Amino acid sequence: MGKTIWKILSVLGITYIILFIVFYFDLDGKFLYYIWEPNAVTRYDKMKRKDNLKTPYKKKENVMSDSEVEKRTIK
């Protein structure tokens, strides 16, 4: 029983030390800034997207006028 408690405490202590080091040196922010973001930018910049400026106006979503909105409201 005593050995299991010491094992649990040692694992929790090591986890605490690792998390403290990550927080103190801002390792998660550095990882996101220097590693994750450049990879994400290169991937998402290469994605093909449809050009919304070339879409004809009639093909865009229909927008109801104020009179149509008033007709649909419950009185």
N, CA, C and O atoms as a MOPAC input file, in Angstrom:
PM7 MOZYME 1SCF
protein

 N      0.83200 1    -1.19300 1     0.00000 1
 C      0.00000 1     0.00000 1     0.00000 1
 C      0.87200 1     1.25100 1     0.00000 1
 O      0.59000 1     2.20800 1    -0.72100 1
 N      1.92400 1     1.24400 1     0.80200 1
 C      2.79400 1     2.40600 1     0.89500 1
 C      3.57200 1     2.66000 1    -0.39000 1
 O      3.82900 1     3.80800 1    -0.75200 1
 N      3.95000 1     1.57200 1    -1.08200 1
 C      4.70600 1     1.71700 1    -2.32200 1
 C      3.83300 1     2.31800 1    -3.42400 1
 O      4.30000 1     3.13900 1    -4.21300 1
 N      2.56600 1     1.90700 1    -3.47400 1
 C      1.68600 1     2.43700 1    -4.50700 1
 C      1.43000 1     3.92700 1    -4.30100 1
 O      1.34000 1     4.68700 1    -5.26500 1
 N      1.31400 1     4.33800 1    -3.04800 1
 C      1.11400 1     5.77200 1    -2.77400 1
 C      2.33600 1     6.55300 1    -3.20400 1
 O      2.20700 1     7.62900 1    -3.78800 1
 N      3.53200 1     6.02700 1    -2.92500 1
 C      4.75900 1     6.72300 1    -3.33200 1
 C      4.89900 1     6.76600 1    -4.85300 1
 O      5.37500 1     7.75600 1    -5.40900 1
 N      4.48200 1     5.68800 1    -5.52400 1
 C      4.53100 1     5.68500 1    -6.98300 1
 C      3.58000 1     6.72800 1    -7.56200 1
 O      3.93100 1     7.45200 1    -8.49400 1
 N      2.37600 1     6.79900 1    -7.00300 1
 C      1.40100 1     7.79200 1    -7.47500 1
 C      1.91200 1     9.20300 1    -7.21500 1
 O      1.81500 1    10.06700 1    -8.08600 1
 N      2.45700 1     9.44400 1    -6.02300 1
 C      2.99100 1    10.76600 1    -5.69600 1
 C      4.18600 1    11.13000 1    -6.57900 1
 O      4.33600 1    12.28400 1    -6.98000 1
 N      5.02800 1    10.15200 1    -6.87800 1
 C      6.18200 1    10.44900 1    -7.72800 1
 C      5.74100 1    10.76600 1    -9.16000 1
 O      6.29400 1    11.66600 1    -9.79300 1
 N      4.75100 1    10.03100 1    -9.67000 1
 C      4.23700 1    10.32200 1   -11.01300 1
 C      3.59400 1    11.70800 1   -11.03400 1
 O      3.81200 1    12.47400 1   -11.97200 1
 N      2.80600 1    12.03600 1   -10.01400 1
 C      2.19500 1    13.36300 1    -9.94500 1
 C      3.25000 1    14.45500 1    -9.80500 1
 O      3.11000 1    15.53000 1   -10.38800 1
 N      4.30500 1    14.18700 1    -9.03600 1
 C      5.38100 1    15.16400 1    -8.87700 1
 C      6.12500 1    15.41900 1   -10.18000 1
 O      6.41800 1    16.56400 1   -10.52500 1
 N      6.42600 1    14.35200 1   -10.89600 1
 C      7.11400 1    14.49300 1   -12.18100 1
 C      6.22600 1    15.23000 1   -13.18200 1
 O      6.70200 1    16.08400 1   -13.93100 1
 N      4.93800 1    14.89800 1   -13.19100 1
 C      3.99800 1    15.59000 1   -14.07100 1
 C      3.94000 1    17.06900 1   -13.72600 1
 O      3.92100 1    17.91000 1   -14.62500 1
 N      3.91300 1    17.40200 1   -12.44600 1
 C      3.88300 1    18.79500 1   -12.01100 1
 C      5.13700 1    19.54200 1   -12.45800 1
 O      5.05700 1    20.68000 1   -12.91900 1
 N      6.27900 1    18.90600 1   -12.32100 1
 C      7.54500 1    19.53800 1   -12.72400 1
 C      7.55500 1    19.78800 1   -14.23000 1
 O      7.96200 1    20.86000 1   -14.67900 1
 N      7.10800 1    18.80500 1   -15.01100 1
 C      7.08000 1    18.97000 1   -16.46900 1
 C      6.13500 1    20.09700 1   -16.86300 1
 O      6.48200 1    20.93100 1   -17.69900 1
 N      4.94400 1    20.13300 1   -16.27000 1
 C      3.99300 1    21.19000 1   -16.59000 1
 C      4.50100 1    22.56000 1   -16.15300 1
 O      4.24600 1    23.55500 1   -16.83100 1
 N      5.21500 1    22.62600 1   -15.02800 1
 C      5.78500 1    23.89600 1   -14.57700 1
 C      6.83900 1    24.40000 1   -15.56000 1
 O      6.89100 1    25.59300 1   -15.85800 1
 N      7.67600 1    23.49800 1   -16.06100 1
 C      8.70800 1    23.89000 1   -17.02500 1
 C      8.06200 1    24.39400 1   -18.31700 1
 O      8.50500 1    25.38900 1   -18.89000 1
 N      7.01200 1    23.70200 1   -18.77200 1
 C      6.31100 1    24.14100 1   -19.98000 1
 C      5.72500 1    25.52500 1   -19.77100 1
 O      5.82500 1    26.37800 1   -20.65200 1
 N      5.11100 1    25.76000 1   -18.60900 1
 C      4.51500 1    27.06200 1   -18.33100 1
 C      5.58000 1    28.14300 1   -18.16900 1
 O      5.43800 1    29.23100 1   -18.72600 1
 N      6.63200 1    27.86500 1   -17.42100 1
 C      7.63900 1    28.87500 1   -17.10400 1
 C      8.36600 1    29.36400 1   -18.35200 1
 O      8.60800 1    30.56300 1   -18.49600 1
 N      8.71300 1    28.45900 1   -19.24600 1
 C      9.44400 1    28.82700 1   -20.45200 1
 C      8.52200 1    29.05100 1   -21.65400 1
 O      9.00300 1    29.27100 1   -22.76600 1
 N      7.20300 1    28.99800 1   -21.44100 1
 C      6.20100 1    29.22100 1   -22.49200 1
 C      6.47300 1    28.30900 1   -23.69200 1
 O      6.45300 1    28.75600 1   -24.84000 1
 N      6.72000 1    27.05900 1   -23.41900 1
 C      7.05900 1    26.12000 1   -24.48200 1
 C      5.87200 1    25.83400 1   -25.39200 1
 O      6.05800 1    25.57400 1   -26.58000 1
 N      4.65900 1    25.87700 1   -24.85800 1
 C      3.50200 1    25.63100 1   -25.70800 1
 C      3.30100 1    26.78100 1   -26.69400 1
 O      2.96500 1    26.54500 1   -27.85400 1
 N      3.50100 1    28.00900 1   -26.25000 1
 C      3.38400 1    29.15300 1   -27.15600 1
 C      4.47300 1    29.15600 1   -28.21100 1
 O      4.22100 1    29.47700 1   -29.37200 1
 N      5.68400 1    28.79800 1   -27.80700 1
 C      6.78300 1    28.73300 1   -28.77000 1
 C      6.55400 1    27.63400 1   -29.79900 1
 O      6.86600 1    27.79900 1   -30.97800 1
 N      6.00600 1    26.51300 1   -29.34300 1
 C      5.68400 1    25.43300 1   -30.27100 1
 C      4.66200 1    25.90000 1   -31.29000 1
 O      4.82700 1    25.67000 1   -32.48800 1
 N      3.58800 1    26.56600 1   -30.81600 1
 C      2.55800 1    27.03500 1   -31.73300 1
 C      3.10300 1    28.08100 1   -32.69700 1
 O      2.75700 1    28.06900 1   -33.87900 1
 N      3.95500 1    28.98700 1   -32.21000 1
 C      4.44400 1    30.09300 1   -33.03500 1
 C      5.49100 1    29.64300 1   -34.04400 1
 O      5.44400 1    30.03800 1   -35.20900 1
 N      6.43700 1    28.81500 1   -33.60000 1
 C      7.56400 1    28.46700 1   -34.46900 1
 C      7.34300 1    27.19800 1   -35.29400 1
 O      7.95400 1    27.05100 1   -36.35200 1
 N      6.49600 1    26.28900 1   -34.84500 1
 C      6.34500 1    25.00500 1   -35.53900 1
 C      4.96100 1    24.86000 1   -36.15400 1
 O      4.84200 1    24.60400 1   -37.35200 1
 N      3.91900 1    25.02100 1   -35.35400 1
 C      2.56500 1    24.76200 1   -35.83200 1
 C      2.09400 1    25.80000 1   -36.85000 1
 O      1.60200 1    25.44000 1   -37.91900 1
 N      2.24100 1    27.08900 1   -36.52200 1
 C      1.72400 1    28.13700 1   -37.40100 1
 C      2.37700 1    28.15400 1   -38.78100 1
 O      1.64800 1    28.26200 1   -39.76800 1
 N      3.71300 1    28.05400 1   -38.91900 1
 C      4.28100 1    28.02500 1   -40.27400 1
 C      3.78700 1    26.83700 1   -41.10400 1
 O      3.57000 1    26.97000 1   -42.30900 1
 N      3.61200 1    25.69200 1   -40.47300 1
 C      3.09400 1    24.54400 1   -41.21500 1
 C      1.64400 1    24.75200 1   -41.61100 1
 O      1.24300 1    24.38800 1   -42.71700 1
 N      0.85800 1    25.33100 1   -40.72300 1
 C     -0.54700 1    25.57300 1   -41.03300 1
 C     -0.68800 1    26.61800 1   -42.13100 1
 O     -1.54000 1    26.48100 1   -43.00900 1
 N      0.13200 1    27.65500 1   -42.09200 1
 C      0.05000 1    28.70500 1   -43.10600 1
 C      0.40800 1    28.14900 1   -44.47700 1
 O     -0.26900 1    28.44600 1   -45.46200 1
 N      1.45200 1    27.35400 1   -44.55100 1
 C      1.83400 1    26.80300 1   -45.85700 1
 C      0.77000 1    25.85900 1   -46.37100 1
 O      0.55600 1    25.77600 1   -47.58000 1
 N      0.09500 1    25.14100 1   -45.48100 1
 C     -0.93600 1    24.21600 1   -45.93900 1
 C     -2.18100 1    24.97200 1   -46.38700 1
 O     -2.71400 1    24.69600 1   -47.46200 1
 N     -2.64900 1    25.91600 1   -45.58600 1
 C     -3.90500 1    26.58300 1   -45.90500 1
 C     -3.75400 1    27.63700 1   -47.00100 1
 O     -4.74400 1    27.99800 1   -47.63800 1
 N     -2.55900 1    28.13200 1   -47.23300 1
 C     -2.35700 1    29.05500 1   -48.34300 1
 C     -2.42000 1    28.33500 1   -49.68700 1
 O     -2.73300 1    28.95400 1   -50.70400 1
 N     -2.12900 1    27.04500 1   -49.70400 1
 C     -2.15400 1    26.28300 1   -50.95100 1
 C     -3.54100 1    25.75900 1   -51.29500 1
 O     -3.74100 1    25.22300 1   -52.38500 1
 N     -4.50200 1    25.90400 1   -50.38600 1
 C     -5.85500 1    25.39700 1   -50.64500 1
 C     -6.52000 1    26.19000 1   -51.75900 1
 O     -6.37300 1    27.40900 1   -51.84800 1
 N     -7.24900 1    25.48100 1   -52.60200 1
 C     -7.98600 1    26.16400 1   -53.65900 1
 C     -9.30900 1    26.63900 1   -53.08400 1
 O    -10.01900 1    25.88900 1   -52.41400 1
 N     -9.62600 1    27.88900 1   -53.35700 1
 C    -10.87100 1    28.47400 1   -52.88900 1
 C    -11.60500 1    29.07100 1   -54.07500 1
 O    -10.99400 1    29.50900 1   -55.04900 1
 N    -12.92000 1    29.08000 1   -53.97500 1
 C    -13.69500 1    29.67800 1   -55.05200 1
 C    -13.66100 1    31.19200 1   -54.89400 1
 O    -13.69900 1    31.71000 1   -53.77800 1
 N    -13.59200 1    31.88600 1   -56.00300 1
 C    -13.52800 1    33.33900 1   -55.99700 1
 C    -14.94600 1    33.89700 1   -55.91000 1
 O    -15.72400 1    33.78800 1   -56.85800 1
 N    -15.27800 1    34.49700 1   -54.76100 1
 C    -16.62500 1    35.02500 1   -54.57000 1
 C    -16.90000 1    36.24800 1   -55.42800 1
 O    -18.06200 1    36.58500 1   -55.65600 1
 N    -15.87700 1    36.91000 1   -55.90200 1
 C    -16.09400 1    38.08900 1   -56.73500 1
 C    -16.59100 1    37.71200 1   -58.13100 1
 O    -17.21500 1    38.52800 1   -58.80900 1
 N    -16.32100 1    36.50200 1   -58.55200 1
 C    -16.74400 1    36.06500 1   -59.87900 1
 C    -18.14500 1    35.44700 1   -59.87000 1
 O    -18.67700 1    35.12700 1   -60.93200 1
 N    -18.74700 1    35.27500 1   -58.69600 1
 C    -20.08500 1    34.70600 1   -58.60300 1
 C    -21.11200 1    35.75000 1   -59.03000 1
 O    -21.10200 1    36.86500 1   -58.50900 1
 N    -21.98300 1    35.41800 1   -59.95200 1
 C    -23.00900 1    36.38000 1   -60.35500 1
 C    -23.91700 1    36.72400 1   -59.18100 1
 O    -24.14000 1    35.89700 1   -58.29600 1
 N    -24.43400 1    37.93900 1   -59.17700 1
 C    -25.23100 1    38.40700 1   -58.05000 1
 C    -26.50400 1    37.58200 1   -57.87700 1
 O    -26.93700 1    37.34600 1   -56.74900 1
 N    -27.10000 1    37.14700 1   -58.97100 1
 C    -28.35500 1    36.40200 1   -58.89000 1
 C    -28.17300 1    35.03000 1   -58.26800 1
 O    -29.14700 1    34.43300 1   -57.80800 1
 N    -26.96600 1    34.52200 1   -58.24100 1
 C    -26.72300 1    33.19300 1   -57.68300 1
 C    -26.46400 1    33.23700 1   -56.18400 1
 O    -26.33900 1    32.18800 1   -55.55300 1
 N    -26.38200 1    34.42000 1   -55.60600 1
 C    -26.13500 1    34.52500 1   -54.17700 1
 C    -27.41800 1    34.22700 1   -53.41400 1
 O    -28.48700 1    34.10700 1   -54.01200 1
 N    -27.31600 1    34.10800 1   -52.11400 1
 C    -28.46800 1    33.75700 1   -51.28800 1
 C    -29.55000 1    34.82100 1   -51.38700 1
 O    -29.26900 1    36.01500 1   -51.49300 1
 N    -30.79100 1    34.35900 1   -51.35100 1
 C    -31.90900 1    35.28600 1   -51.36900 1
 C    -32.06400 1    35.93600 1   -50.00000 1
 O    -31.96100 1    35.28100 1   -48.96300 1
 N    -32.31300 1    37.22600 1   -50.02600 1
 C    -32.51900 1    37.96800 1   -48.79300 1
 C    -33.95000 1    38.47700 1   -48.81800 1
 O    -34.38500 1    39.07700 1   -49.80100 1
 N    -34.68600 1    38.23400 1   -47.72800 1
 C    -36.08100 1    38.66500 1   -47.67600 1
 C    -36.16300 1    40.16600 1   -47.44200 1
 O    -35.35000 1    40.74400 1   -46.72000 1
 N    -37.15300 1    40.78500 1   -48.06300 1
 C    -37.37500 1    42.20300 1   -47.83700 1
 C    -38.10600 1    42.38100 1   -46.50300 1
 O    -38.56900 1    41.40900 1   -45.90500 1
 N    -38.20400 1    43.61500 1   -46.05000 1
 C    -38.86300 1    43.88500 1   -44.77500 1
 C    -40.33600 1    43.49300 1   -44.79900 1
 O    -40.86300 1    43.01600 1   -43.79400 1
 N    -41.00400 1    43.68600 1   -45.93000 1
 C    -42.42100 1    43.33500 1   -46.01500 1
 C    -42.61700 1    41.82500 1   -45.90900 1
 O    -43.59700 1    41.37100 1   -45.31600 1
 N    -41.70800 1    41.04900 1   -46.47000 1
 C    -41.80600 1    39.58900 1   -46.35400 1
 C    -41.56900 1    39.13500 1   -44.93100 1
 O    -42.19100 1    38.17900 1   -44.46900 1
 N    -40.66600 1    39.82000 1   -44.22600 1
 C    -40.40900 1    39.48100 1   -42.83400 1
 C    -41.64600 1    39.77600 1   -41.99900 1
 O    -42.00700 1    38.98900 1   -41.12400 1
 N    -42.30400 1    40.91700 1   -42.26400 1
 C    -43.51400 1    41.26800 1   -41.51700 1
 C    -44.64700 1    40.27100 1   -41.77200 1
 O    -45.42300 1    39.97700 1   -40.86300 1
 N    -44.75000 1    39.75200 1   -42.98800 1
 C    -45.78500 1    38.77500 1   -43.29900 1
 C    -45.55900 1    37.47500 1   -42.53600 1
 O    -46.52500 1    36.81700 1   -42.14700 1
 N    -44.31000 1    37.09400 1   -42.31600 1
 C    -44.01100 1    35.83000 1   -41.66500 1
 C    -44.09300 1    35.90400 1   -40.14200 1
 O    -44.19400 1    34.86700 1   -39.48600 1
 N    -44.05200 1    37.08200 1   -39.57800 1
 C    -44.09900 1    37.19300 1   -38.12100 1
 C    -45.51000 1    36.92200 1   -37.63100 1
 O    -46.49000 1    37.27900 1   -38.28500 1
 N    -45.59700 1    36.30400 1   -36.50500 1
 C    -46.90100 1    35.97800 1   -35.90400 1
 C    -47.40800 1    37.20000 1   -35.16500 1
 O    -46.69100 1    37.81100 1   -34.37300 1
 N    -48.64300 1    37.54200 1   -35.43300 1
 C    -49.22600 1    38.72500 1   -34.79200 1
 C    -50.12000 1    38.34000 1   -33.65000 1
 O    -50.69500 1    39.20900 1   -32.99600 1

